[in-house]
Amino acid sequence: MTFTLYNAPQSTCSQRVRFVLNPKGLPFEEIKLDLLAGDQLKPEYLALNPNGVVPTLDHDGAIVIDSSVIIEYLDEVAPDRERFTPQDPVAAQGVHAGHGPHRFPAERDGCRAATAAPHVRAHGCGARKERRTVAARP
């Protein structure tokens, strides 16, 4: 099983896929694209992903695009490792719609883990930063 992930480090969608590949222990080659330089719009990348967005996963020649689809695909090809999508078809539809059951272990735990990834905190799950009012100094 050979995985190549075309991604951009600052892309939250790319981060989601890396956050699944790593805990699953799936080795992958990483090809970093410079979005500001327009790497995602070059003909060789558009041949892989006609949408010109990241991430794109190449699994032994099978091209998978869109982070949610990639995560689901990884759960299908490596089912013996930790799952990141629900097995229940009804719950899975909530994931596809962008709501419903959380897709990441820290989200399932209510984001209480200190190691919750930044994307989980940004997602708005239970790990929201506390709002504080700071009085101006005189």
N, C-alpha and C positions, 0 to 999 in steps of 0.2 A: 504494500500500500504506500504510494508516494503522493504526498500532498504538496502543492505549491500554492501559496497564498499571495495574491497581488493585493497590496493594501497601502494605506497611507497612515503613518503612526498617529496623526492628529485626528483621524476620522473615527467618530464614535462607532460607526457601523463596523469598521475594521477591528476596533478594539473588542467589540462583542464577540467576533469570530475568534480572535486570539485568546480571549478569556474562556472559550470552550475548548479549543485545540489543546491548550496547555494542561488543564485539569484532566482531560481525557488521556493525556500522555501520548498524544499522536504527534510524532515528529513531522515537521514541515519545513520546506524551504520558503523563505520570505523574500518577496520581491517588493521593495518599497518604491512607491510612485511619488513623485513630487507634484502635488496638485497645482501649486502656484506656477510651476513651469509648464503645466498642461500635459504631463505624461499620460493622463487618462484619456486624452483626445488624440493621441498618436495612432496612426493606422494599425500598428501591430497590437496595441491594446484594444482598440475598437473591434478588431477581429475576434477577440475573446469575449468582450463585453460591449455590445453595440450601444448600450446606454451610456457608456463613458463615465461610469461611476465605480467606486470601490465599495466593498471588496469583491474579488473574483477568486474562486477556488478551482484549481485544476487538480483533479484526482485521477491519476493515471490516464489522462486524456479526456476525462469527462469534465466538462466545464459547468460550474454551478455559480450563479450570480444571485445577489440579494442576501444580506446577512441573515435574515430570518429563515430563508430557504436553505442556506448553507448550514445553519445550526441544526435544522431538522434533518438535513441530509447526513450530517455527522452522527447524529443519534441513530440513524438507520444503518449506516455502514459500520458503526462501532457500538452496537447495542449492549455489549458486555461491560462497557465502561459507564461512568456516571452519565445519567440522562439529563438533558437540559430542556426538553419539551415534554409535555404530558403525553402519556400513552392513551388516555381516554379521548376519543374523537371529539366529544362535545367540548371538553376543556381545551383541546388543541385549537378549536375554532376561535376561542377567545384570544389565544396567543396570536393567531393569524390576523385578527382584527386589531391587534395592538393593545388589548386589555385582557382582563381575565387573569388566570393563574400566571404567576411569575415564572420566568424562564430560567433564572439563574439561582443557584443554591442560596446565595445570600438574600435574594429577594424572597425565596420560600421561607427563610427564617426571619422575615420582617426586617431585613437589613440591620439587624442588631450586631452582627459580627464586625469587629474592629477591622477586619481585613476585607470588608465589602469593597468591591472595585468602585472607582470613581463614577463609572457609568451607572451603577446601581443607585448611588446617592443622587445623581442628577436625574434619574428616572422618577424620583419623587416617592419612593417607597419609604418605609418607616425611619430611615436614617437622615431625615431632613435636619439641616442645621437649625439650632435654636435661634429665634429672632430676639435680638436684644436692642434696647434703645440706649444709646450712649449719650449722656448729657454733654453739651459743649462745655469746655473749660472756660471759666471767666477770664 
